[in-house]
Amino acid sequence: MKPISAALQTHLDGELTTLAYLVKITRTDGAVKGFTTFDQNLTVGGVTYKADGAMTPSALQSTSGLATDNMEITGILNSSDITETDIDNGLYDHARIDVYACNWADLTQGTVQLRRGWIGNIALSGGHYVAEMRGLHDLLQRPIGSYYTAECRYDLGDTNCTVNVAAVTVTGSVSAVTDNANFADYTRTESDGQFNYGKLIWTGGANSGLSMEVKNWDGAALAFTLWLAMPNAIQVGDTYTVYPGCDKRFTTCTAKFSNGLNFGGFPYIPGVGNILKYPNGR
């Protein structure tokens, strides 16, 4: 059962209610944003829930089965609290959402929590955003346990891989820019493909603090190609750190990182083609 005060329960049992939704968003950087469906700002539990049009929740949908329940939050992007830049920079990725109901006419009655979850996909269109809320049922859709593949199932640098990423991380700065996903650093000396699948973290410039995976490192042109364009312009002189990537193949693990002992794949497992072969009668 959901905890609720006796006063709020009495109000809900009445014929006429004065209810409002409260939506609290806790971003991964610790910032807290509050919004309400009421036409005035409400302060509850030390959080000010704003009524500025930046958020409109959809109807709550709950089922008794194991299917994932759905809820969407829409709003405008001209709010000072939710901006397109913050969304592009990933500040709302996997942010926690708490949805409450309260009696706006008597806030001393407390709140009742209606939903808890995390932000999933965010779509931007025409100055508006639509954020999908994923609840606890979403955890039931995730695979659990290990699996057998030819490629390594570990991530570079995790406790199973054991590669010291800090030891192979290097620094640099931008020498020339093609666009927000392609730039060169003429001071680099690494061989072709050294940083493929690695991660580049910006330490200076408009993208400082943001990161992106490296799609390709051209050792001849001394140029990076990122998997996705950065949200802000890359400028000559912007600084970064980057570490080599791993394509999760056994040969890469042994030759590039000398870490074959901790390889998490099964390079000699028969492929589907071998499993489906007919016996040779000769």
ROLO-995401 format. One record per residue: residue number from 0; residue in one letter; x negated, y negated, z negated of N, C-alpha, C, O in turn. Coordinates in steps of 0.001 Angstrom, whole numbers. Each point is the difference from the previous one (the first is absolute). Example, Ala and Ser with C-alpha at 12.3 -4.5 7.8 and 13.67 -1.06 7.14 Angstrom:
! residues 2
  num  residu   n_east  n_north     n_up  ca_east  ca_north    ca_up   c_east  c_north     c_up   o_east  o_north     o_up
    0       A   -13190     5690    -7800      890     -1190        0     -900    -1200        0    -1036       19     -665
    1       S     1386    -1069     1385     -820     -1190      -60      770    -1090     -730     -509    -1108     -169
//
This chain:
! residues 282
  num  residu   n_east  n_north     n_up  ca_east  ca_north    ca_up   c_east  c_north     c_up   o_east  o_north     o_up
    0       M     -833     1190        0      833     -1190        0     -878    -1254        0    -1113        4     -525
    1       K     1631    -1063     1117     -724     -1256       31      233     -758    -1306     1147     -122     -430
    2       P    -2197     -389     -213      204      -790    -1225      701    -1306      315     -353     -689      957
    3       I     1332      354    -1750      779     -1223      207      516     -470    -1349      376      817     -841
    4       S     -356    -2124      630      485      -538    -1265     1512      163     -103      703       67     1009
    5       A     -215       -6    -2249     1438       148     -222      764    -1183      579     1097      167      534
    6       A    -1677    -1367     -638      676     -1201      503      137       51     1521     1053     -339      539
    7       L    -2130      767      165       76        67     1450      934     1118      442      686     -138     1013
    8       Q     -646     1251    -1761      904      1089      332     1448     -450     -135      846      342      826
    9       T     -569    -1114    -1880     1359      -530     -186      372     -913     1163     1132       23      484
   10       H    -2093     -823      -47      267      -905     1129      282      800     1271      901     -354      760
   11       L    -1665     1437     -515      218       823     1180     1348      711      -45      611      243     1041
   12       D     -150       88    -2235     1286       680     -148     1186     -944      174     1136      455      133
   13       G    -1384    -1746     -132     1080      -977      116      532     -100     1421     -588      547      933
   14       E     1697    -1245     -778      624      -151     1311     -731    -1012      874       28      102     1227
   15       L     -678    -1072    -1848     -699     -1052      741    -1464      -26     -435     -301      -85    -1191
   16       T     -595      159     2155    -1426       -21     -320     -682    -1173      704      451     -484     1038
   17       T    -1538       56    -1636     -834     -1063      580    -1421      552      117     -881     -340     -790
   18       L      679     1192     1782    -1261       718      147     -866     -590     1105      500     -604      950
   19       A    -1795      789    -1092     -962      -418     1014    -1119     1035       46     -341      613    -1011
   20       Y     -223     -431     2198    -1176       861      153    -1255     -792     -354     -102    -1195      280
   21       L     -844     1885     -897    -1337      -538     -223     -989      958      657       33     1202     -266
   22       V     -901    -1717     1112     -997       825      672    -1383     -515     -378     -349    -1146      285
   23       K     -425     1997     -923    -1365      -360     -394     -991      783      848       56     1228       53
   24       I     -954    -1932      605    -1029       597      835    -1345     -199     -678     -418    -1133     -239
   25       T     -258     2227      -72    -1328       -58     -599    -1011      458     1043      -78     1185      324
   26       R     -692    -2129      197     -950       319     1054    -1205      750     -565     -227       10    -1210
   27       T     -542      616     2100    -1156       765     -437    -1103     -893     -565     -882      486     -708
   28       D      919    -1793     1011     -980      -913     -579      451     -562    -1335     -676     -855     -572
   29       G     1825     1329       60      496      -409    -1312      992    -1148       22      640     -270    -1016
   30       A     -493     -415     2147      957     -1108       80     1432      522      -85      321     1040      574
   31       V      534    -1762    -1288     1395       399     -197      906    -1036      652     -132    -1197     -254
   32       K     1052     1660     1095      973      -864      652     1398      450     -396      306     1192       23
   33       G      544    -2153     -387     1364       325     -396     1019     -735      850     -172    -1177      317
   34       F     1252     1889       57     1053      -588      819     1349      473     -517      110     1087     -568
   35       T      912    -1903      765     1337       340     -465     1037     -305     1077     -199     -865      854
   36       T     1317     1603     -917     1107      -263      907      885    -1120     -508      898     -446      713
   37       F    -1136      -22    -1946      773     -1112     -542     -411    -1294      709    -1066      -63      613
   38       D     1919     -973     -698     -284     -1242      719     -864     -972     -794     -222    -1129      437
   39       Q     -267     1557    -1600     -910      -808     -795    -1106      895     -547      172     1210     -142
   40       N    -1319    -1834     -163    -1098       769     -574      389      551    -1364      683     -669     -775
   41       L    -1122     1893      485      258       640    -1286    -1329      448     -599     -850      547      703
   42       T      674     -779    -1999    -1207       435     -702      373     1113     -962      754     -202     -952
   43       V    -1301     1387     1222      313      1184     -799    -1300      726     -297     -777      281      912
   44       G      537       25    -2176    -1195       746     -382    -1289     -697      367     -993      662      301
   45       G      984    -1982     -319    -1201      -754      314     -277     -163     1484    -1002     -610      373
   46       V     1868     1142      482     -158      -120     1455     1092     -903      540     1175      182     -321
   47       T    -1554    -1156     1142      972      -887      637      399      598     1345     -828      159      896
   48       Y     2116      170     -775      539       575     1242      597    -1140      815      950     -654     -429
   49       K    -1516      425     1605      363     -1162      790     1154      299      955      152     1121      486
   50       A      641    -2131     -236     1129        93      920     -258     -934     1172      729     -969      216
   51       D    -1813     1287      558     -394      -914     1085      212      584     1382     -478     -563      985
   52       G     1190     1686     -888      261       592     1302    -1111      868      527       83      479     1131
   53       A    -1143     -255    -1927    -1115       816      475      297     1487      -72     -776      809      509
   54       M     1891     -434    -1135      290      1413     -180     1488      239      -27      738     -717     -676
   55       T     -285     1729     1415     1382       462      -48      -11     1520       24     -330      585     1032
   56       P      680       82    -2139      -24      1472      -10     1220      570      696     1077     -596      -16
   57       S    -1262     1770      633     1131       707      585      755      718    -1103     -413      -17    -1159
   58       A     1523      648     1523      756       776     -972     -820     1193     -459     -700      619      801
   59       L      780     -292    -2085     -704      1151     -533      713     1274      426     1228       79      -39
   60       Q    -2008      919      447      561      1275      433     -672     1112     -790    -1219      156       73
   61       S     1986      615     -821     -538      1094     -788      801     1260      281     1219      -42      164
   62       T    -1931     1166     -112      645      1284      236     -443      985    -1072     -995     -218     -691
   63       S     1749     1305      563     -334      1006     -999     -945     1057      557     -475      854     -749
   64       G      193     -895     2054     -906       956      611    -1439     -455      -84     -326     -933     -734
   65       L     -547     1605     1499    -1417      -311      -18     -427     -909     1139    -1187     -294      145
   66       A     2139     -154      668     -340      -918     1085     -432    -1344     -577      482     -424    -1050
   67       T    -1397     -235     1754     -507     -1284     -467     1085    -1066       74      611     -204     1049
   68       D     -374     -478    -2175      971     -1092      -25     -601    -1230      662    -1214     -204      -14
   69       N     2094     -616      596     -471     -1131      787      431    -1325     -613     1074     -128     -587
   70       M    -1962     -855      750      326     -1381     -336     -948     -882      790    -1186      306      124
   71       E     1709    -1400      411     -824      -945      731      132    -1376     -618     1039     -357     -555
   72       I    -2118     -410      664       -4     -1384     -468     -363     -870     1187    -1030      215      640
   73       T     1859    -1185     -346     -252      -914     1113     -118    -1417     -527      474     -311    -1093
   74       G    -1104     -539     1873     -139     -1391     -425     -669     -836     1065     -365      505     1061
   75       I      207    -1777    -1345     -633      -928      926    -1456     -199     -397     -382      199    -1153
   76       L     -421     -597     2136    -1423      -141     -231     -433    -1442     -254    -1196     -280      -74
   77       N     2140     -622      -60     -387     -1378     -294       -5     -271    -1497     -126    -1147     -428
   78       S      264     2201     -365      -83      -139    -1444    -1449     -165     -428     -904      540      638
   79       S      679    -1281    -1710    -1354      -163     -525     -470     1254     -712    -1183      120     -317
   80       D     2096      829       55     -362      1199     -748     -345     1168      899     -901      771     -329
   81       I     1580     -613     1444     -291      1092      929     -318     -619     1355      876     -562      657
   82       T    -2135      671     -245     -444      -591     1258     -460     1087      958     -357     1103     -416
   83       E      369    -1422     1686     -441       951     1018    -1474      346     -178     -409     1136      238
   84       T     -387    -2120     -658    -1426       246     -214     -226     1027    -1094     -834      895      144
   85       D     1588    -1022    -1255     -156       956    -1102      390     1407      443     -648      972     -387
   86       I     1707     -855     1200      418      1315      490    -1045      569      946     -341     1180      -94
   87       D     -180    -2013     1017    -1031       461      939    -1269      417     -739     -695      919      433
   88       N      393    -1585    -1540    -1207       310     -758      168     1218     -899     -935      391     -698
   89       G     2128      212      710      224      1226     -757      279     -185    -1474      -66      968     -758
   90       L      378    -2188      322      220      -229    -1426     1275      663     -510      145      223    -1201
   91       Y      789       94     2118     1245       642     -429       19     1496      324     1003      667     -254
   92       D    -2081     -135      803      -55      1432      276       14      781    -1305     -835     -226     -876
   93       H     1793     1152      749      123       876    -1168      271     -771    -1293     -273      499    -1092
   94       A      808    -1711     1216      372      -748    -1200     1177      671     -701      864      581      658
   95       R     -822     -656    -1981     1084       620     -750     1209     -935      -17     -149    -1218      -95
   96       I     1346     1801      186     1249      -762      -49      863      547    -1136      210     1207     -113
   97       D      282    -2114     -719      967       345    -1041     1265     -811      248      -55    -1225      116
   98       V     1188     1903      -37     1286      -655      258      866      121    -1253      216     1097     -515
   99       Y      270    -2227       39      827       -41    -1203     1332     -684      309      144     -704      999
  100       A      819      934    -1885     1249      -768       14      119     -689    -1338     -388      554    -1028
  101       C      924    -1762     1038      171      -764    -1240     1299     -794       72      582     -171     1071
  102       N     -148     -302    -2209     1147      -898      -87     -533    -1423       17     -517     -486    -1006
  103       W      642     -182     2145     -590     -1327      109      651    -1011     -938     -599    -1029     -313
  104       A     1810     1309     -135      682      -919     -922     -495      149    -1433      216     -894     -818
  105       D     -883     2021      494     -517       226    -1360    -1230      901      118      106     1225      -69
  106       L    -1253    -1837      245    -1228       769      203     -458      715    -1262     -857      881       72
  107       T     1409    -1241    -1230     -385       673    -1243      481     1453      -35     -446      779     -843
  108       Q     1341     -414     1744      488      1376       44    -1039      960      585      183     1217      -45
  109       G    -1264    -1759      588    -1053       843      542      288      448     1418      854     -566      682
  110       T    -1569     1581     -248      122       499     1368      159     1519       -1     -251      666    -1005
  111       V      670     -137     2144        0      1442      231     -756      240     1294      275     -643     1013
  112       Q    -1232     1571    -1044     -809       264     1190      757      896      964      457     1085     -361
  113       L     -334    -1558     1596      731       742     1028     -911      859      864      396     1080      437
  114       R    -1597    -1547     -190     -879       731      898    -1447     -372     -274     -299    -1122     -409
  115       R     -584     2065      636    -1439      -240      -77     -651      684     1183      370     1119      356
  116       G    -1332    -1778      252     -646       597     1156    -1168     -829      468     -542     -823     -738
  117       W      158     1060     2005    -1150      -679      573      339     -443     1416      828      612      674
  118       I    -1476    -1676     -235      236      -516     1346     -661      929     1007    -1169      360     -144
  119       G     1939       29     1180     -521       826     1078     -290     -859     1215     -843     -896      -50
  120       N     1544     1170     1142     -218      -744     1237      572    -1409      -91     1060     -211     -589
  121       I    -1768     -749     1174      452     -1391       69       11     -412     1463    -1018       87      685
  122       A     2175     -537     -211      134      -467     1385      196    -1509        9      757     -538     -809
  123       L    -1436     -142     1722      103     -1454      142      630     -321     1345     -375      571     1023
  124       S     1341    -1494    -1032      658      -375     1242      734    -1317     -182      807     -152     -917
  125       G    -1096     -804     1805      745     -1253       32       15     -765    -1304     1030     -562     -373
  126       G    -2152      527     -328      -69      -739    -1249      620      716    -1177      150     -599    -1065
  127       H      221     1879     1220      582       793    -1072     -853     1247     -237     -786      401      859
  128       Y      949      193    -2014     -649      1269     -287     1044      987     -489     1013     -391     -580
  129       V    -1264     1678      816      838      1077     -521     -938     1001     -657     -827      618      671
  130       A      957     -460    -1980     -870       902     -753      787     1223     -447     1089     -120     -561
  131       E    -1648     1292      814      621      1248     -407     -444      355    -1414    -1184      -80     -325
  132       M     2129      467     -504     -328       410    -1360       30     1515      -93      991      631      368
  133       R    -2077      -49     -861     -105      1447     -161       81      347    -1481     -779     -502     -811
  134       G     1725     1361      472      207       368    -1390     -773     1233     -404     -863      472      740
  135       L     1176       57    -1930     -703      1154     -524      233     1250      855     -843      896       26
  136       H     1985     -831      674      271      1150      864    -1034      115     1112     -239     1088      525
  137       D     -375    -2222     -165     -980        23     1079    -1196      882     -352     -658      541      889
  138       L      375     -395    -2193    -1115       835     -430      226     1464      369     -953      761      169
  139       L     2238     -369      -44      304      1386      343     -298      312     1465      -52     1167      388
  140       Q     -144    -2212      431     -284       207     1414    -1491      181      270     -386      305     1128
  141       R     -455     -489    -2140    -1441        33      205     -543     1417     -162      405      723     -911
  142       P    -1316     -327     1790     -583      1352     -114     -889      106    -1225     -677     -961     -369
  143       I      678     2127     -260     -797       248    -1193     -864     1234      241      463      997      554
  144       G    -1706    -1075     -972     -885      1145      127    -1011     -166     1118       77     -939      793
  145       S    -1019     1858     -740    -1052       -28     1016      472      686     1273      993      727       -5
  146       Y    -1705     -964     1078      339       603     1275    -1293      367      728    -1067     -538     -297
  147       Y     1178     1459     1252    -1165       504      718      -80     -662     1374      898      156      828
  148       T    -1973     -890     -600     -260      -603     1306    -1490       76      281     -814      189     -904
  149       A      479     -339     2160    -1421        -9      357     -685    -1264     -509    -1190       18     -313
  150       E     1948    -1124      229     -560     -1260     -468       53      -71    -1531      773      711     -643
  151       C    -1597    -1570       88      -76      -170    -1458     1286     -634     -517      536     -925      611
  152       R      -45     1430    -1744     1223      -540     -587     -282    -1057    -1056      937     -518     -608
  153       Y    -2196      188      374     -360     -1007     -995     -201    -1355      683     -200      -78     1212
  154       D      259     -974    -2009     -305     -1342      485    -1435     -341     -360     -489      359    -1071
  155       L     -174    -1055     1975    -1398      -351     -216     -164     -753    -1322      636    -1029     -224
  156       G    -1491     1555     -637     -310      -667    -1256      864      398    -1176     -239     -466    -1114
  157       D     1259     1330     1324      825       375    -1151     -732     1031     -854    -1119      399      324
  158       T     1755       33    -1421     -676       866     -962     -347     1361      582     -929      651     -477
  159       N     1649     -211     1490     -295      1286      642    -1102     -139     1047     -828      895      170
  160       C      832    -2023      525    -1018      -245     1028    -1361     -281     -635    -1014      559      418
  161       T      999    -1429    -1427    -1176      -384     -808     -992     -908      724     -999     -386     -607
  162       V     1224       25     1876     -912      -931      671       69    -1361     -701     1087     -511     -270
  163       N    -2248      -65      -18      -73     -1309     -645      174    -1077     1063     -954     -364      689
  164       V     2181     -143     -560      300      -986     1041     -784    -1285     -222     -447     -626      961
  165       A      273      223    -2223     -717     -1247     -285    -1430       53      524     -555    -1020      407
  166       A      -34     2201     -419    -1394       126      430     -160     -167     1502    -1084     -345      469
  167       V     2143      583      292      -83      -111     1462      734    -1238      517      133     -176     1211
  168       T      342     -677    -2109      693     -1230      394    -1022    -1079      338     -980     -184     -722
  169       V     1212     -522     1811     -897     -1081      424      804    -1289      161     1227       24       99
  170       T    -1933    -1132      -75      627     -1313      152     -374     -598     1344     -962      426      639
  171       G     1741    -1424     -216     -290      -657     1263      841    -1250      166      773     -366     -885
  172       S     -928     -280     2021      781     -1190      320      284      -18     1497     -707      634      783
  173       V     1731    -1355     -399      471       -35     1386     -891     -918      840     -266    -1143     -372
  174       S     -185     1668     1506     -825      -797      918      802     -545     1174     -284    -1091      493
  175       A     1300     1859      -36      840      -421     1123     1365      651     -158      126     1090     -558
  176       V      901    -1783     1063     1375       470     -158      675       91     1355      -64     -928      806
  177       T      726     2086     -560      824       153     1190     1466     -279     -335      660     -793      672
  178       D     -162     1449    -1711     1347      -246     -500       41      503    -1441    -1043      285     -589
  179       N     2240     -175       21      121       358    -1411     -249     1472     -293       98      434    -1148
  180       A     -420      333     2184     -333      1409     -213    -1363      369      573     -449     1134     -165
  181       N     -215    -2070      834    -1279       286      640     -992    -1129     -282      272    -1170      271
  182       F    -1416     1545     -816    -1035      -994     -272    -1354      700       -6      -74     1227      -69
  183       A     -988    -2013      141    -1355       547       51     -827     -515    -1168      245    -1078     -541
  184       D    -1236     1889      171     -992      -401     -992    -1358      378      576     -392     1166      -34
  185       Y     -323    -2152      562    -1237       268      734    -1168      346     -920    -1095      284      484
  186       T     1304     -300    -1788    -1073       380     -931        9     1492     -312     -925      496     -643
  187       R     1944      225     1083      127      1428     -314     -971      828      843     -334     -367     1127
  188       T     -104     1473    -1687     -924       895      711      495     1443       18     -697      882      502
  189       E     1892     -626    -1042      501      1375      -99      324      574     1384      316     -729      940
  190       S     -405     2038     -851      225       679     1268     1481       14      362      863     -269     -836
  191       D     -589      586     2084     1360        10      516      880      964     -804     -389     1139     -261
  192       G     1585    -1613     -130      961       831     -720     -244      131    -1484      748      711     -671
  193       Q    -1766    -1367      121     -341       155    -1406     1146     -382     -928      190      644    -1032
  194       F      575    -1673     1374     1061      -481     -880     1398      447      433      991     -429     -592
  195       N     -896     1272     1601     1316       477      427      732      668    -1151     -569      841     -695
  196       Y     1829    -1211      489      880       511    -1059     -387     -508    -1395      576      426    -1001
  197       G    -1536    -1322      944     -358      -598    -1287      929    -1149     -341      958     -276      722
  198       K    -1253     -394    -1836      842     -1126     -428     -853    -1258      -97    -1096        9     -559
  199       L     1631    -1090     1120     -646     -1309      -51      795     -904     -926     1209     -155      170
  200       I    -1872     -441    -1142      640      -865     -992     -565    -1404      153    -1213     -200      -45
  201       W     2093     -759      224     -434     -1386      177     -326     -623    -1353      780       90     -948
  202       T    -1953     -726      878     -420      -680    -1231      -68    -1511      162     -273     -718     -962
  203       G      518      238     2160       10     -1436      255      852     -330     1199      212      847      868
  204       G      281    -2078     -808      857      -409     1105     1472       91     -355      358      248    -1151
  205       A      495     -452     2152     1449       -38     -216      566     1348     -416     1075       58     -597
  206       N    -1780     1028      902      480      1341     -351     -657      563    -1257      103     1197     -265
  207       S     -766    -2033     -499     -725       452    -1185      902      807     -931     1103     -424     -344
  208       G    -1598     1600      -56      763       884     -876      810     1038      741      474      958     -612
  209       L     -300    -1122     1928      758       958      801     -961     1035      609    -1209     -225       67
  210       S     1756     1336      365     -829      1058      577      708      619     1189     1211     -150      166
  211       M    -1974      847      659      551       682     1160     -943     1130      408    -1218     -124     -130
  212       E     1789     1227      624     -808      1113      474     -651     -356     1340      560     -739      810
  213       V    -1739     1278     -609     -753      -250     1231      366     1057     1037     -127     1196     -261
  214       K      573    -1624     1418      324       926     1088    -1248      407      763     -165     1165      360
  215       N     -716    -2133     -114    -1193       328      777    -1126     -982     -326      220    -1202     -146
  216       W    -1420     1747       37    -1211      -815     -117     -856      267     1235     -467     1119      214
  217       D      268    -2155      594     -787        94     1223    -1435     -381     -339     -317    -1176     -180
  218       G     -553     2193       93    -1382      -268     -389     -793     -744     1046    -1025     -598     -328
  219       A     1463      610     1595     -707      -729     1058      394    -1478        3     -852     -885       78
  220       A     2175      638     -166      476     -1385       -4        0     -610    -1390      236    -1199     -151
  221       L     -502     2023     -885        5      -436    -1397     1342     -646     -351       63    -1081     -585
  222       A     1022     1796      970     1341      -559     -157      919      974     -728      -70     1213      200
  223       F      931    -1768    -1046     1026       760     -705     1334     -119      731      322    -1047      562
  224       T      449     2134     -578     1402       -19      399      805      566    -1164     -219     1139     -413
  225       L     1144    -1924     -113      814       427    -1131     1259      694      500      450     -242     1120
  226       W      118     1109    -1962     1213       711      399     1171     -955      183      793      165      927
  227       L     -674    -1164    -1803     1060     -1008      107     -611    -1380     -107    -1019     -185     -665
  228       A     1638     -786     1318     -486     -1376      -63      191     -562    -1401      998      294     -658
  229       M    -1942    -1093      204      126      -662    -1297     1071    -1088       90      176     -604     1058
  230       P      540      349    -2155     1082     -1000       45     -494    -1432      162      731     -860      491
  231       N    -1974      603     -904     -560     -1350      100    -1172        3      982     -604     1039      266
  232       A      301    -2207      260    -1043      -119     1022    -1370      365     -566     -356     -405    -1108
  233       I     -411     1179     1889    -1383       315     -336     -883    -1099      579      145     -367     1166
  234       Q    -1057     -158    -1978     -858     -1089      427    -1467      429      -92     -359      853     -811
  235       V     -476    -1455     1650    -1444       234      -80     -485     -405    -1389      326    -1083     -487
  236       G    -1094     1946     -138     -498      -266    -1346      781      702    -1099     -462       66    -1139
  237       D     1651      466     1467      763       757     -998     -824     1208     -452     -614      678      824
  238       T      602     -413    -2113     -800      1098     -544      867     1212     -304     1213     -114     -179
  239       Y    -1857     1279      122      733      1246     -216     -931     1058     -589    -1223     -145       26
  240       T     1818     1204     -552     -719      1226     -326      654     1129      790     1196      -57      288
  241       V    -1963     1070       60      534      1107      777     -783     1256     -345    -1202      -51     -260
  242       Y     1902     1179      262     -709      1262     -220      357      983     1111     1069      -99      602
  243       P    -1974     1056     -330      232       959     1095     1252      814     -233      409      244    -1135
  244       G      190      170     2238     1202       813      -98     -297     1470      206    -1104      386      385
  245       C     2108      421     -650     -122      1440      167     1196      508      798     1147     -298     -335
  246       D    -1414     1062     1389     1092       559      804      477     1353     -527      796      687      639
  247       K    -1310     -315    -1844      440      1199     -734     -397     1310      692      610     1040     -248
  248       R    -1613    -1086     1101     -501      1210      640    -1244      498     -732     -748     -781     -588
  249       F      544     2096      638    -1106       604     -739    -1349     -513      491     -901     -241     -803
  250       T      756       76     2104    -1274      -481      536     -312    -1409     -492    -1154     -321     -285
  251       T     2183     -522      186     -202     -1360     -503     -377       30    -1474     -882     -737     -439
  252       C     1551     1587     -313     -252        91    -1436    -1445      408     -273     -638     -528     -910
  253       T      137     1451     1687    -1359       492     -233    -1068     -926      582     -995     -293     -662
  254       A     1201     -169     1903    -1027      -795      673      -33    -1445     -477    -1074     -586     -128
  255       K     2231       13     -135       73     -1427     -334     -106     -258    -1495     -585     -996     -424
  256       F     1156     1903     -381       27      -237    -1447     -730     1070     -813      -90     -112    -1222
  257       S     -429     1141     1880     -689      1100     -702      842      522    -1158     -493      185    -1112
  258       N     1774       48     1395      954       341    -1055      781     1269      334     1133      176     -449
  259       G    -1743      705     1238      705      1208      423      469      867    -1142      996      709      137
  260       L    -1696     -747    -1277      378       831    -1138     1380     -369     -529      708      853     -536
  261       N     -317    -2132      684     1295      -461     -521     1045     -174     1097     1039     -619     -229
  262       F    -1301     1155     1411      958      -136     1100     1319      669     -379       17     1139     -465
  263       G     1084    -1857      668     1314       487     -434      843      617     1090     1211      137     -169
  264       G    -1811      236     1277      749       626     1080     -450     1425      231     -817      532     -752
  265       F     1351       86     1794     -321      1375      360     -351       26     1478      838      331      839
  266       P    -2097     -687     -517     -380      -191     1403       71     1263      846       46      -86     1228
  267       Y      -36     1243    -1851      -21      1245      774     1339      739      -50       84     1169      377
  268       I      953    -1854     -843     1314       630      -19      501      140     1441     -170     -929      789
  269       P      781     2057     -423      485       162     1382     1080    -1024      337      885     -267     -813
  270       G     -960     -294     1994     1022      -940      436     1260      714      450       31     1229       72
  271       V     1013    -1996      232     1265       587      439     -183      793     1281      640     1034      191
  272       G    -1513    -1515      688     -241       710     1253     -534     1400     -219      402      938      688
  273       N    -1306     -792    -1644     -556      1322     -298     1027      911     -663       35     1202      259
  274       I      797    -1781    -1111     1004       798     -696     1014      580      983      480     1117     -193
  275       L     -149    -1870     1251     1032       418      947     -547      823     1170      755      402      886
  276       K    -2036     -158     -887     -576       777     1107      497     1459      -31      206      589    -1061
  277       Y      -26      -40     2260      331      1434      120    -1281      832      -83    -1065     -467      402
  278       P     1158     1675     -911    -1199       840      -50     -494      324     1400      786      150      935
  279       N    -2073      -46     -811     -623       320     1284      -69     1512      132     -683      651     -791
  280       G     1377      -71     1776       67      1441      153    -1225      628      598     -111     1226        2
  281       R     -829    -2018      514    -1197       565      614     -997      479    -1038    -1066      504      354
//
